[in-house]
């Protein structure tokens, strides 16, 4: 948001709002780490071995369907931003919720469906969450909040590894409850986020309601208490929202325009071959 120091900022509300949105990055981190822990238990449970060729096949393919889903979610996410980032995050939550439903079934076919849907959701989060957080965070706090965003991902990558330390994942007698728990924990965080977004933090980004003065005042007033500062923030948001709308490149420009295409194709290639 605005660059000057705003004394009437409601830091508790802002912190809660950002923390709620960043629960999406917990999903991201968990999915990055959980399959490292579950590959061996699934291989043991379903007799995937190097000898029968199923070990390399299923472990690679289950990673591929997730990453493909994430790529599709990220590439198409920009198209859906026009429907509102709050709405888009909730749409990703629905995809992730359905994905967890399938993974908890512990059947191979269900894992494939679940991992694909989770990939789509994670790819969407990577588009909508950073932009949403950036739009509600004052410039003064953008650095620390950016660091917290990355920390939340790393923390969630680390969490599933704890399960792999506590439980002997090489055991042939791992109970079904272990698999269910590894998928149910992030599903619980997902449910918490949905509840908070539907009850406490139901508002869209202020930039998305810049043309609706009454709604913009309502949203900004939850973050700031001083009337003069509210007016200052509103003017800043209206000005920046107009610039952003004019400057956003189209998909055709991103992939074909000389100004963007080099970086675009380099990043796609790097992501495929990393």
C-alpha positions in Angstrom: 0.0 0.0 0.0 1.2 3.5 0.8 4.8 4.3 1.3 4.6 6.7 4.2 4.5 5.6 7.9 0.8 5.2 8.9 0.4 5.5 12.7 -3.2 4.3 12.9 -2.6 0.9 11.3 -4.4 -1.9 13.0 -1.5 -4.3 13.1 -3.4 -7.1 14.7 -6.1 -7.2 12.0 -3.5 -6.9 9.3 -1.4 -9.6 10.8 -4.3 -11.9 11.1 -5.4 -11.2 7.5 -1.9 -11.9 6.1 -1.5 -15.0 8.3 -4.8 -16.4 7.0 -3.9 -15.8 3.4 -0.4 -17.4 4.0 -2.0 -20.6 5.1 -2.2 -21.3 1.4 1.6 -21.3 1.4 1.5 -24.0 4.1 -0.3 -26.1 1.6 2.4 -25.4 -0.9 5.2 -26.3 1.4 3.5 -29.4 2.7 3.0 -30.8 -0.8 6.6 -30.1 -1.7 7.7 -32.1 1.3 5.1 -34.8 1.9 5.8 -37.0 -1.1 9.5 -37.3 0.0 8.2 -39.0 3.1 5.4 -41.1 1.6 7.2 -42.6 -1.4 8.7 -45.4 0.6 5.6 -46.3 2.6 3.5 -46.4 -0.6 6.1 -48.5 -2.3 6.1 -50.9 0.6 2.3 -51.0 0.9 1.7 -51.7 -2.8 4.9 -53.7 -3.6 6.5 -51.3 -5.9 10.1 -52.5 -6.5 12.9 -51.9 -8.9 12.6 -55.6 -10.0 9.0 -55.2 -11.2 9.6 -51.7 -12.5 6.7 -50.2 -10.5 8.9 -48.2 -8.1 10.4 -45.8 -10.7 7.1 -45.7 -12.6 4.7 -44.7 -9.8 7.1 -42.4 -7.9 8.0 -40.5 -11.0 4.5 -40.3 -12.4 2.9 -39.2 -9.1 5.5 -36.4 -9.0 4.8 -35.5 -12.6 1.0 -35.3 -12.3 1.4 -32.9 -9.3 4.0 -30.7 -11.1 1.9 -30.7 -14.3 -1.1 -29.6 -12.3 0.9 -26.9 -10.6 2.2 -25.6 -13.9 -1.3 -25.5 -15.4 -2.6 -23.8 -12.3 0.1 -21.1 -12.4 -0.2 -20.5 -16.2 -3.9 -20.2 -16.2 -4.2 -18.3 -12.8 -3.6 -14.9 -14.4 -6.8 -15.3 -16.5 -8.9 -15.8 -13.3 -7.5 -12.9 -11.4 -10.2 -10.7 -12.9 -12.8 -12.6 -10.8 -11.1 -11.4 -7.6 -8.2 -12.9 -5.7 -10.3 -13.7 -2.6 -12.6 -15.7 -4.9 -9.7 -17.4 -6.7 -8.1 -18.5 -3.4 -11.4 -20.0 -2.3 -11.6 -21.7 -5.7 -8.2 -23.2 -5.1 -9.3 -24.3 -1.6 -12.2 -26.2 -3.2 -9.8 -27.9 -5.6 -7.4 -28.7 -2.7 -10.3 -30.0 -0.5 -11.4 -32.4 -3.2 -7.8 -33.4 -3.8 -7.4 -34.3 -0.1 -10.7 -36.3 -0.2 -9.2 -38.5 -2.9 -5.8 -38.9 -1.3 -7.3 -39.9 2.1 -8.9 -42.9 0.3 -5.3 -44.4 0.0 -6.1 -46.0 -3.3 -3.6 -45.7 -6.1 -6.1 -44.3 -8.6 -7.3 -41.8 -6.0 -3.8 -40.7 -5.2 -3.3 -39.8 -8.8 -6.5 -37.7 -9.0 -5.8 -36.1 -5.6 -2.2 -35.1 -6.5 -3.3 -33.6 -9.8 -6.0 -31.5 -8.1 -3.6 -30.5 -5.4 -1.1 -29.4 -8.0 -3.7 -27.2 -9.7 -4.5 -25.6 -6.4 -0.9 -25.0 -5.5 -0.2 -23.4 -8.9 -3.1 -21.1 -8.3 -2.0 -20.2 -4.9 1.4 -19.1 -6.3 -0.4 -16.6 -8.5 -3.1 -15.2 -6.2 -1.5 -15.3 -2.7 1.6 -13.1 -3.3 -0.4 -10.5 -5.1 -3.1 -10.4 -2.5 -0.6 -10.1 0.4 1.4 -7.4 -1.5 -1.8 -5.4 -2.0 -2.8 -5.3 1.7 0.8 -4.9 3.1 2.1 -1.4 3.7 5.5 -0.8 2.0 7.2 -0.4 5.3 6.4 -4.0 6.1 6.8 -5.6 2.7 10.3 -6.9 3.4 9.5 -8.7 6.6 6.2 -10.0 5.2 8.0 -11.3 2.2 10.5 -13.2 4.4 7.6 -14.6 6.5 6.0 -15.9 3.2 9.1 -17.9 2.4 9.5 -19.0 5.9 6.0 -20.4 6.0 6.8 -22.5 2.9 10.1 -23.8 4.4 8.4 -24.6 7.7 5.7 -26.6 5.9 8.3 -28.5 3.9 10.0 -29.4 7.2 6.8 -30.5 9.0 6.1 -33.8 7.1 9.8 -34.8 7.6 9.0 -35.0 11.3 6.6 -37.8 10.6 9.3 -39.6 8.8 11.6 -39.3 11.8 9.0 -40.3 14.4 7.6 -43.2 12.4 9.6 -46.0 10.8 8.5 -45.4 7.2 10.3 -48.6 6.0 8.0 -50.8 8.1 5.8 -53.2 6.2 3.1 -52.8 8.9 2.5 -49.1 8.8 -1.2 -48.5 9.7 -3.6 -46.9 7.3 -4.0 -44.1 9.9 -0.4 -42.9 9.1 -1.3 -42.3 5.5 -4.5 -40.6 6.4 -2.8 -38.4 9.0 -0.2 -37.2 6.5 -3.0 -36.0 4.2 -5.4 -34.9 6.9 -3.0 -32.4 8.7 -2.8 -30.0 5.7 -6.6 -30.6 5.1 -7.2 -29.3 8.7 -5.2 -26.1 7.9 -7.2 -25.7 4.7 -10.4 -26.0 6.7 -9.1 -23.4 9.2 -8.4 -21.0 6.4 -11.8 -21.4 4.8 -13.5 -20.7 8.1 -11.5 -17.6 8.7 -12.0 -16.3 5.2 -15.8 -16.9 5.5 -16.1 -15.3 8.9 -13.4 -12.8 9.8 -11.6 -11.9 6.6 -14.3 -11.9 4.0 -13.2 -8.7 2.2 -11.4 -8.6 -1.1 -8.1 -6.7 -1.7 -8.7 -2.9 -1.4 -7.3 -2.6 -5.0 -10.1 -4.7 -6.3 -12.8 -2.4 -5.0 -11.0 0.9 -5.9 -13.9 2.0 -8.0 -16.5 1.4 -5.3 -15.9 4.2 -2.8 -18.2 2.8 -0.1 -16.7 -0.6 -0.2 -13.2 0.7 -0.4 -13.8 2.9 2.7 -15.2 -0.2 4.5 -12.1 -2.3 3.8 -9.6 0.4 4.5 -11.3 1.4 7.7 -10.7 -2.1 9.1 -6.9 -1.5 8.6 -6.7 2.2 9.6 -8.5 4.2 12.2 -7.5 7.8 11.5 -10.0 9.5 8.9 -7.2 11.5 7.3 -5.0 8.5 6.9 -8.0 6.5 5.5 -8.5 9.2 2.8 -4.8 9.2 2.0 -4.7 5.4 1.6 -7.8 5.4 -0.5 -6.4 8.0 -2.9 -3.2 6.0 -3.1 -5.1 2.8 -3.9 -7.2 4.4 -6.5 -4.2 5.9 -8.2 -2.2 2.6 -8.1 -5.1 0.5 -9.2 -5.5 2.6 -12.3 -1.8 2.2 -13.2 -1.9 -1.5 -12.6 -4.9 -2.0 -14.9 -3.1 -0.1 -17.6 0.3 -1.9 -17.2 -0.7 -5.5 -16.9 0.5 -7.5 -20.0 -1.7 -10.0 -21.8 -0.8 -13.7 -22.2 0.1 -13.0 -25.9 2.5 -10.3 -24.8 4.0 -12.5 -22.1 4.8 -15.4 -24.5 5.4 -13.5 -27.7 6.3 -9.9 -27.1 10.1 -9.1 -27.3 9.9 -7.3 -23.9 8.7 -10.4 -22.0 9.2 -13.6 -24.0 12.8 -14.2 -23.2 12.3 -14.3 -19.5 9.0 -16.2 -19.8 10.5 -19.1 -21.9 13.7 -19.2 -19.8 11.7 -19.6 -16.6 9.5 -22.3 -18.2 12.5 -24.2 -19.5 14.3 -23.8 -16.1 11.2 -25.2 -14.3 11.0 -28.2 -16.6 14.6 -29.2 -16.4 15.5 -28.3 -12.8 
